[in-house]
Amino acid sequence: MRDKDIRLNLWINPYVSKEARFYKQMSPYTGSHTVWVGEVPDFTIPQARDIFFGQLKKTR
């Protein structure tokens, strides 16, 4: 892509659905509001970062 002078970025919405396998593990580290039927992880908490980004590594 770079050879074609095209730049990309990755945009994700980090909302965790109640249907997600790791929802129960993540739930204590989310905010009080839901967005698009998902809970929002509080990434200021190290455990939330570890769980969320660990899940991304598992599913790639």
PDB file with SEQRES, HELIX, SHEET and CRYST1 records, atoms N, CA, C and O in Angstrom:
SEQRES   1 A   60  MET ARG ASP LYS ASP ILE ARG LEU ASN LEU TRP ILE ASN          
SEQRES   2 A   60  PRO TYR VAL SER LYS GLU ALA ARG PHE TYR LYS GLN MET          
SEQRES   3 A   60  SER PRO TYR THR GLY SER HIS THR VAL TRP VAL GLY GLU          
SEQRES   4 A   60  VAL PRO ASP PHE THR ILE PRO GLN ALA ARG ASP ILE PHE          
SEQRES   5 A   60  PHE GLY GLN LEU LYS LYS THR ARG                              
HELIX    1 AA1 ARG A    2  LYS A    4  5                                   3    
HELIX    2 AA2 TYR A   23  MET A   26  1                                   4    
HELIX    3 AA3 SER A   27  TYR A   29  5                                   3    
HELIX    4 AA4 PRO A   46  LYS A   58  1                                  13    
SHEET    1 AA1 2 THR A  30  VAL A  35  0                                        
SHEET    2 AA1 2 GLY A  38  PRO A  41 -1                                        
CRYST1    1.000    1.000    1.000  90.00  90.00  90.00 P 1           1          
ATOM      1  N   MET A   1       0.821  -1.179   0.000  1.00  0.00           N  
ATOM      2  CA  MET A   1       0.000   0.000   0.000  1.00  0.00           C  
ATOM      3  C   MET A   1       0.875   1.256   0.000  1.00  0.00           C  
ATOM      4  O   MET A   1       0.570   2.250  -0.659  1.00  0.00           O  
ATOM      5  N   ARG A   2       1.947   1.181   0.743  1.00  0.00           N  
ATOM      6  CA  ARG A   2       2.810   2.358   0.813  1.00  0.00           C  
ATOM      7  C   ARG A   2       3.426   2.671  -0.552  1.00  0.00           C  
ATOM      8  O   ARG A   2       3.592   3.835  -0.914  1.00  0.00           O  
ATOM      9  N   ASP A   3       3.763   1.616  -1.309  1.00  0.00           N  
ATOM     10  CA  ASP A   3       4.305   1.831  -2.651  1.00  0.00           C  
ATOM     11  C   ASP A   3       3.313   2.548  -3.554  1.00  0.00           C  
ATOM     12  O   ASP A   3       3.704   3.218  -4.510  1.00  0.00           O  
ATOM     13  N   LYS A   4       2.040   2.406  -3.250  1.00  0.00           N  
ATOM     14  CA  LYS A   4       0.989   3.076  -4.028  1.00  0.00           C  
ATOM     15  C   LYS A   4       0.588   4.398  -3.394  1.00  0.00           C  
ATOM     16  O   LYS A   4      -0.400   5.012  -3.795  1.00  0.00           O  
ATOM     17  N   ASP A   5       1.364   4.837  -2.395  1.00  0.00           N  
ATOM     18  CA  ASP A   5       1.125   6.089  -1.679  1.00  0.00           C  
ATOM     19  C   ASP A   5      -0.250   6.100  -0.993  1.00  0.00           C  
ATOM     20  O   ASP A   5      -0.930   7.125  -0.950  1.00  0.00           O  
ATOM     21  N   ILE A   6      -0.638   4.935  -0.461  1.00  0.00           N  
ATOM     22  CA  ILE A   6      -1.898   4.815   0.268  1.00  0.00           C  
ATOM     23  C   ILE A   6      -1.566   4.581   1.733  1.00  0.00           C  
ATOM     24  O   ILE A   6      -0.779   3.693   2.058  1.00  0.00           O  
ATOM     25  N   ARG A   7      -2.160   5.369   2.613  1.00  0.00           N  
ATOM     26  CA  ARG A   7      -1.948   5.229   4.050  1.00  0.00           C  
ATOM     27  C   ARG A   7      -3.212   4.656   4.684  1.00  0.00           C  
ATOM     28  O   ARG A   7      -4.328   5.010   4.303  1.00  0.00           O  
ATOM     29  N   LEU A   8      -3.022   3.768   5.653  1.00  0.00           N  
ATOM     30  CA  LEU A   8      -4.139   3.117   6.332  1.00  0.00           C  
ATOM     31  C   LEU A   8      -4.050   3.356   7.829  1.00  0.00           C  
ATOM     32  O   LEU A   8      -2.976   3.606   8.376  1.00  0.00           O  
ATOM     33  N   ASN A   9      -5.194   3.272   8.473  1.00  0.00           N  
ATOM     34  CA  ASN A   9      -5.181   3.215   9.928  1.00  0.00           C  
ATOM     35  C   ASN A   9      -6.270   2.254  10.368  1.00  0.00           C  
ATOM     36  O   ASN A   9      -7.204   1.962   9.622  1.00  0.00           O  
ATOM     37  N   LEU A  10      -6.133   1.776  11.576  1.00  0.00           N  
ATOM     38  CA  LEU A  10      -7.090   0.827  12.124  1.00  0.00           C  
ATOM     39  C   LEU A  10      -7.988   1.561  13.101  1.00  0.00           C  
ATOM     40  O   LEU A  10      -7.513   2.256  14.000  1.00  0.00           O  
ATOM     41  N   TRP A  11      -9.270   1.404  12.920  1.00  0.00           N  
ATOM     42  CA  TRP A  11     -10.233   2.036  13.805  1.00  0.00           C  
ATOM     43  C   TRP A  11     -11.109   0.932  14.364  1.00  0.00           C  
ATOM     44  O   TRP A  11     -11.779   0.224  13.613  1.00  0.00           O  
ATOM     45  N   ILE A  12     -11.105   0.782  15.671  1.00  0.00           N  
ATOM     46  CA  ILE A  12     -11.982  -0.204  16.287  1.00  0.00           C  
ATOM     47  C   ILE A  12     -12.859   0.487  17.325  1.00  0.00           C  
ATOM     48  O   ILE A  12     -12.472   1.497  17.914  1.00  0.00           O  
ATOM     49  N   ASN A  13     -14.008  -0.057  17.530  1.00  0.00           N  
ATOM     50  CA  ASN A  13     -14.883   0.395  18.601  1.00  0.00           C  
ATOM     51  C   ASN A  13     -14.759  -0.646  19.709  1.00  0.00           C  
ATOM     52  O   ASN A  13     -15.236  -1.771  19.556  1.00  0.00           O  
ATOM     53  N   PRO A  14     -14.126  -0.286  20.816  1.00  0.00           N  
ATOM     54  CA  PRO A  14     -13.800  -1.295  21.827  1.00  0.00           C  
ATOM     55  C   PRO A  14     -14.952  -1.626  22.771  1.00  0.00           C  
ATOM     56  O   PRO A  14     -14.752  -1.727  23.982  1.00  0.00           O  
ATOM     57  N   TYR A  15     -16.128  -1.792  22.236  1.00  0.00           N  
ATOM     58  CA  TYR A  15     -17.281  -2.120  23.058  1.00  0.00           C  
ATOM     59  C   TYR A  15     -17.373  -3.629  23.215  1.00  0.00           C  
ATOM     60  O   TYR A  15     -17.189  -4.373  22.252  1.00  0.00           O  
ATOM     61  N   VAL A  16     -17.657  -4.075  24.425  1.00  0.00           N  
ATOM     62  CA  VAL A  16     -17.700  -5.503  24.713  1.00  0.00           C  
ATOM     63  C   VAL A  16     -19.156  -5.937  24.875  1.00  0.00           C  
ATOM     64  O   VAL A  16     -19.848  -5.508  25.799  1.00  0.00           O  
ATOM     65  N   SER A  17     -19.595  -6.779  23.980  1.00  0.00           N  
ATOM     66  CA  SER A  17     -20.961  -7.297  24.000  1.00  0.00           C  
ATOM     67  C   SER A  17     -21.140  -8.285  25.147  1.00  0.00           C  
ATOM     68  O   SER A  17     -20.196  -8.969  25.544  1.00  0.00           O  
ATOM     69  N   LYS A  18     -22.354  -8.353  25.673  1.00  0.00           N  
ATOM     70  CA  LYS A  18     -22.658  -9.351  26.701  1.00  0.00           C  
ATOM     71  C   LYS A  18     -22.556 -10.762  26.136  1.00  0.00           C  
ATOM     72  O   LYS A  18     -22.510 -11.730  26.895  1.00  0.00           O  
ATOM     73  N   GLU A  19     -22.521 -10.885  24.822  1.00  0.00           N  
ATOM     74  CA  GLU A  19     -22.379 -12.185  24.165  1.00  0.00           C  
ATOM     75  C   GLU A  19     -20.910 -12.593  24.013  1.00  0.00           C  
ATOM     76  O   GLU A  19     -20.625 -13.735  23.651  1.00  0.00           O  
ATOM     77  N   ALA A  20     -19.985 -11.687  24.280  1.00  0.00           N  
ATOM     78  CA  ALA A  20     -18.556 -11.981  24.120  1.00  0.00           C  
ATOM     79  C   ALA A  20     -18.096 -12.996  25.156  1.00  0.00           C  
ATOM     80  O   ALA A  20     -18.558 -12.984  26.297  1.00  0.00           O  
ATOM     81  N   ARG A  21     -17.192 -13.866  24.758  1.00  0.00           N  
ATOM     82  CA  ARG A  21     -16.663 -14.897  25.665  1.00  0.00           C  
ATOM     83  C   ARG A  21     -15.983 -14.305  26.888  1.00  0.00           C  
ATOM     84  O   ARG A  21     -15.991 -14.912  27.959  1.00  0.00           O  
ATOM     85  N   PHE A  22     -15.403 -13.140  26.737  1.00  0.00           N  
ATOM     86  CA  PHE A  22     -14.658 -12.545  27.843  1.00  0.00           C  
ATOM     87  C   PHE A  22     -15.440 -11.441  28.557  1.00  0.00           C  
ATOM     88  O   PHE A  22     -14.866 -10.676  29.332  1.00  0.00           O  
ATOM     89  N   TYR A  23     -16.737 -11.357  28.301  1.00  0.00           N  
ATOM     90  CA  TYR A  23     -17.573 -10.312  28.918  1.00  0.00           C  
ATOM     91  C   TYR A  23     -17.515 -10.356  30.448  1.00  0.00           C  
ATOM     92  O   TYR A  23     -17.289  -9.323  31.078  1.00  0.00           O  
ATOM     93  N   LYS A  24     -17.714 -11.520  31.053  1.00  0.00           N  
ATOM     94  CA  LYS A  24     -17.734 -11.612  32.519  1.00  0.00           C  
ATOM     95  C   LYS A  24     -16.396 -11.202  33.123  1.00  0.00           C  
ATOM     96  O   LYS A  24     -16.344 -10.587  34.188  1.00  0.00           O  
ATOM     97  N   GLN A  25     -15.337 -11.544  32.443  1.00  0.00           N  
ATOM     98  CA  GLN A  25     -14.004 -11.177  32.909  1.00  0.00           C  
ATOM     99  C   GLN A  25     -13.790  -9.663  32.794  1.00  0.00           C  
ATOM    100  O   GLN A  25     -13.145  -9.060  33.652  1.00  0.00           O  
ATOM    101  N   MET A  26     -14.328  -9.056  31.742  1.00  0.00           N  
ATOM    102  CA  MET A  26     -14.126  -7.628  31.485  1.00  0.00           C  
ATOM    103  C   MET A  26     -15.095  -6.738  32.255  1.00  0.00           C  
ATOM    104  O   MET A  26     -14.762  -5.597  32.576  1.00  0.00           O  
ATOM    105  N   SER A  27     -16.266  -7.235  32.547  1.00  0.00           N  
ATOM    106  CA  SER A  27     -17.335  -6.424  33.119  1.00  0.00           C  
ATOM    107  C   SER A  27     -16.943  -5.576  34.335  1.00  0.00           C  
ATOM    108  O   SER A  27     -17.387  -4.431  34.424  1.00  0.00           O  
ATOM    109  N   PRO A  28     -16.138  -6.079  35.272  1.00  0.00           N  
ATOM    110  CA  PRO A  28     -15.770  -5.236  36.415  1.00  0.00           C  
ATOM    111  C   PRO A  28     -14.931  -4.010  36.042  1.00  0.00           C  
ATOM    112  O   PRO A  28     -14.777  -3.092  36.848  1.00  0.00           O  
ATOM    113  N   TYR A  29     -14.401  -3.999  34.842  1.00  0.00           N  
ATOM    114  CA  TYR A  29     -13.500  -2.926  34.411  1.00  0.00           C  
ATOM    115  C   TYR A  29     -14.117  -2.047  33.323  1.00  0.00           C  
ATOM    116  O   TYR A  29     -13.399  -1.464  32.510  1.00  0.00           O  
ATOM    117  N   THR A  30     -15.442  -1.955  33.309  1.00  0.00           N  
ATOM    118  CA  THR A  30     -16.125  -1.132  32.309  1.00  0.00           C  
ATOM    119  C   THR A  30     -16.793   0.067  32.967  1.00  0.00           C  
ATOM    120  O   THR A  30     -16.943   0.127  34.188  1.00  0.00           O  
ATOM    121  N   GLY A  31     -17.192   1.019  32.126  1.00  0.00           N  
ATOM    122  CA  GLY A  31     -17.888   2.199  32.615  1.00  0.00           C  
ATOM    123  C   GLY A  31     -19.336   1.901  32.949  1.00  0.00           C  
ATOM    124  O   GLY A  31     -19.785   0.758  32.865  1.00  0.00           O  
ATOM    125  N   SER A  32     -20.050   2.928  33.323  1.00  0.00           N  
ATOM    126  CA  SER A  32     -21.430   2.747  33.762  1.00  0.00           C  
ATOM    127  C   SER A  32     -22.444   2.852  32.620  1.00  0.00           C  
ATOM    128  O   SER A  32     -23.633   2.622  32.839  1.00  0.00           O  
ATOM    129  N   HIS A  33     -22.008   3.188  31.429  1.00  0.00           N  
ATOM    130  CA  HIS A  33     -22.913   3.364  30.297  1.00  0.00           C  
ATOM    131  C   HIS A  33     -22.600   2.341  29.207  1.00  0.00           C  
ATOM    132  O   HIS A  33     -21.464   1.890  29.062  1.00  0.00           O  
ATOM    133  N   THR A  34     -23.616   1.993  28.460  1.00  0.00           N  
ATOM    134  CA  THR A  34     -23.413   1.098  27.329  1.00  0.00           C  
ATOM    135  C   THR A  34     -23.463   1.907  26.034  1.00  0.00           C  
ATOM    136  O   THR A  34     -24.075   2.973  25.965  1.00  0.00           O  
ATOM    137  N   VAL A  35     -22.811   1.373  25.025  1.00  0.00           N  
ATOM    138  CA  VAL A  35     -22.793   1.990  23.701  1.00  0.00           C  
ATOM    139  C   VAL A  35     -23.021   0.888  22.687  1.00  0.00           C  
ATOM    140  O   VAL A  35     -22.306  -0.114  22.686  1.00  0.00           O  
ATOM    141  N   TRP A  36     -23.996   1.060  21.835  1.00  0.00           N  
ATOM    142  CA  TRP A  36     -24.306   0.069  20.803  1.00  0.00           C  
ATOM    143  C   TRP A  36     -24.422  -1.330  21.407  1.00  0.00           C  
ATOM    144  O   TRP A  36     -23.894  -2.297  20.859  1.00  0.00           O  
ATOM    145  N   VAL A  37     -25.099  -1.425  22.510  1.00  0.00           N  
ATOM    146  CA  VAL A  37     -25.349  -2.684  23.208  1.00  0.00           C  
ATOM    147  C   VAL A  37     -24.058  -3.353  23.696  1.00  0.00           C  
ATOM    148  O   VAL A  37     -23.983  -4.578  23.784  1.00  0.00           O  
ATOM    149  N   GLY A  38     -23.067  -2.555  24.005  1.00  0.00           N  
ATOM    150  CA  GLY A  38     -21.832  -3.081  24.555  1.00  0.00           C  
ATOM    151  C   GLY A  38     -21.350  -2.208  25.684  1.00  0.00           C  
ATOM    152  O   GLY A  38     -21.715  -1.036  25.774  1.00  0.00           O  
ATOM    153  N   GLU A  39     -20.530  -2.774  26.547  1.00  0.00           N  
ATOM    154  CA  GLU A  39     -19.949  -2.000  27.636  1.00  0.00           C  
ATOM    155  C   GLU A  39     -18.581  -1.481  27.208  1.00  0.00           C  
ATOM    156  O   GLU A  39     -17.883  -2.103  26.408  1.00  0.00           O  
ATOM    157  N   VAL A  40     -18.220  -0.336  27.756  1.00  0.00           N  
ATOM    158  CA  VAL A  40     -16.988   0.338  27.364  1.00  0.00           C  
ATOM    159  C   VAL A  40     -15.896   0.062  28.393  1.00  0.00           C  
ATOM    160  O   VAL A  40     -16.032   0.458  29.551  1.00  0.00           O  
ATOM    161  N   PRO A  41     -14.818  -0.608  27.995  1.00  0.00           N  
ATOM    162  CA  PRO A  41     -13.720  -0.861  28.936  1.00  0.00           C  
ATOM    163  C   PRO A  41     -13.073   0.448  29.389  1.00  0.00           C  
ATOM    164  O   PRO A  41     -12.956   1.398  28.615  1.00  0.00           O  
ATOM    165  N   ASP A  42     -12.661   0.480  30.640  1.00  0.00           N  
ATOM    166  CA  ASP A  42     -11.919   1.618  31.170  1.00  0.00           C  
ATOM    167  C   ASP A  42     -10.438   1.307  31.013  1.00  0.00           C  
ATOM    168  O   ASP A  42      -9.847   0.625  31.850  1.00  0.00           O  
ATOM    169  N   PHE A  43      -9.847   1.807  29.944  1.00  0.00           N  
ATOM    170  CA  PHE A  43      -8.462   1.485  29.629  1.00  0.00           C  
ATOM    171  C   PHE A  43      -7.454   2.178  30.539  1.00  0.00           C  
ATOM    172  O   PHE A  43      -6.248   1.995  30.369  1.00  0.00           O  
ATOM    173  N   THR A  44      -7.922   2.968  31.498  1.00  0.00           N  
ATOM    174  CA  THR A  44      -6.995   3.511  32.495  1.00  0.00           C  
ATOM    175  C   THR A  44      -6.657   2.450  33.539  1.00  0.00           C  
ATOM    176  O   THR A  44      -5.726   2.624  34.325  1.00  0.00           O  
ATOM    177  N   ILE A  45      -7.414   1.349  33.546  1.00  0.00           N  
ATOM    178  CA  ILE A  45      -7.186   0.247  34.481  1.00  0.00           C  
ATOM    179  C   ILE A  45      -6.346  -0.819  33.773  1.00  0.00           C  
ATOM    180  O   ILE A  45      -6.764  -1.352  32.746  1.00  0.00           O  
ATOM    181  N   PRO A  46      -5.175  -1.130  34.311  1.00  0.00           N  
ATOM    182  CA  PRO A  46      -4.293  -2.098  33.641  1.00  0.00           C  
ATOM    183  C   PRO A  46      -4.963  -3.443  33.339  1.00  0.00           C  
ATOM    184  O   PRO A  46      -4.717  -4.027  32.283  1.00  0.00           O  
ATOM    185  N   GLN A  47      -5.798  -3.939  34.246  1.00  0.00           N  
ATOM    186  CA  GLN A  47      -6.465  -5.223  34.017  1.00  0.00           C  
ATOM    187  C   GLN A  47      -7.374  -5.161  32.792  1.00  0.00           C  
ATOM    188  O   GLN A  47      -7.462  -6.128  32.035  1.00  0.00           O  
ATOM    189  N   ALA A  48      -8.043  -4.041  32.596  1.00  0.00           N  
ATOM    190  CA  ALA A  48      -8.918  -3.881  31.421  1.00  0.00           C  
ATOM    191  C   ALA A  48      -8.095  -3.943  30.142  1.00  0.00           C  
ATOM    192  O   ALA A  48      -8.493  -4.591  29.174  1.00  0.00           O  
ATOM    193  N   ARG A  49      -6.962  -3.280  30.138  1.00  0.00           N  
ATOM    194  CA  ARG A  49      -6.075  -3.318  28.958  1.00  0.00           C  
ATOM    195  C   ARG A  49      -5.590  -4.735  28.710  1.00  0.00           C  
ATOM    196  O   ARG A  49      -5.611  -5.214  27.576  1.00  0.00           O  
ATOM    197  N   ASP A  50      -5.152  -5.409  29.771  1.00  0.00           N  
ATOM    198  CA  ASP A  50      -4.629  -6.769  29.626  1.00  0.00           C  
ATOM    199  C   ASP A  50      -5.691  -7.716  29.057  1.00  0.00           C  
ATOM    200  O   ASP A  50      -5.409  -8.502  28.153  1.00  0.00           O  
ATOM    201  N   ILE A  51      -6.902  -7.635  29.587  1.00  0.00           N  
ATOM    202  CA  ILE A  51      -7.974  -8.526  29.134  1.00  0.00           C  
ATOM    203  C   ILE A  51      -8.346  -8.221  27.696  1.00  0.00           C  
ATOM    204  O   ILE A  51      -8.395  -9.126  26.863  1.00  0.00           O  
ATOM    205  N   PHE A  52      -8.609  -6.951  27.392  1.00  0.00           N  
ATOM    206  CA  PHE A  52      -9.083  -6.578  26.055  1.00  0.00           C  
ATOM    207  C   PHE A  52      -8.038  -6.864  24.982  1.00  0.00           C  
ATOM    208  O   PHE A  52      -8.335  -7.517  23.982  1.00  0.00           O  
ATOM    209  N   PHE A  53      -6.826  -6.379  25.187  1.00  0.00           N  
ATOM    210  CA  PHE A  53      -5.803  -6.557  24.161  1.00  0.00           C  
ATOM    211  C   PHE A  53      -5.288  -7.997  24.124  1.00  0.00           C  
ATOM    212  O   PHE A  53      -4.831  -8.465  23.082  1.00  0.00           O  
ATOM    213  N   GLY A  54      -5.362  -8.691  25.246  1.00  0.00           N  
ATOM    214  CA  GLY A  54      -5.058 -10.113  25.248  1.00  0.00           C  
ATOM    215  C   GLY A  54      -6.040 -10.885  24.386  1.00  0.00           C  
ATOM    216  O   GLY A  54      -5.659 -11.826  23.689  1.00  0.00           O  
ATOM    217  N   GLN A  55      -7.304 -10.488  24.434  1.00  0.00           N  
ATOM    218  CA  GLN A  55      -8.322 -11.133  23.600  1.00  0.00           C  
ATOM    219  C   GLN A  55      -8.047 -10.877  22.120  1.00  0.00           C  
ATOM    220  O   GLN A  55      -8.224 -11.771  21.292  1.00  0.00           O  
ATOM    221  N   LEU A  56      -7.620  -9.675  21.788  1.00  0.00           N  
ATOM    222  CA  LEU A  56      -7.291  -9.381  20.380  1.00  0.00           C  
ATOM    223  C   LEU A  56      -6.152 -10.276  19.906  1.00  0.00           C  
ATOM    224  O   LEU A  56      -6.175 -10.757  18.773  1.00  0.00           O  
ATOM    225  N   LYS A  57      -5.170 -10.502  20.748  1.00  0.00           N  
ATOM    226  CA  LYS A  57      -4.045 -11.351  20.374  1.00  0.00           C  
ATOM    227  C   LYS A  57      -4.499 -12.800  20.192  1.00  0.00           C  
ATOM    228  O   LYS A  57      -3.988 -13.496  19.314  1.00  0.00           O  
ATOM    229  N   LYS A  58      -5.452 -13.265  21.008  1.00  0.00           N  
ATOM    230  CA  LYS A  58      -5.950 -14.632  20.906  1.00  0.00           C  
ATOM    231  C   LYS A  58      -6.704 -14.884  19.602  1.00  0.00           C  
ATOM    232  O   LYS A  58      -6.660 -15.989  19.060  1.00  0.00           O  
ATOM    233  N   THR A  59      -7.386 -13.873  19.105  1.00  0.00           N  
ATOM    234  CA  THR A  59      -8.285 -14.058  17.968  1.00  0.00           C  
ATOM    235  C   THR A  59      -7.714 -13.604  16.639  1.00  0.00           C  
ATOM    236  O   THR A  59      -8.450 -13.535  15.655  1.00  0.00           O  
ATOM    237  N   ARG A  60      -6.447 -13.296  16.578  1.00  0.00           N  
ATOM    238  CA  ARG A  60      -5.915 -12.863  15.279  1.00  0.00           C  
ATOM    239  C   ARG A  60      -5.530 -14.007  14.426  1.00  0.00           C  
ATOM    240  O   ARG A  60      -5.065 -13.811  13.303  1.00  0.00           O  
TER     241      ARG A  60                                                      
END                                                                             
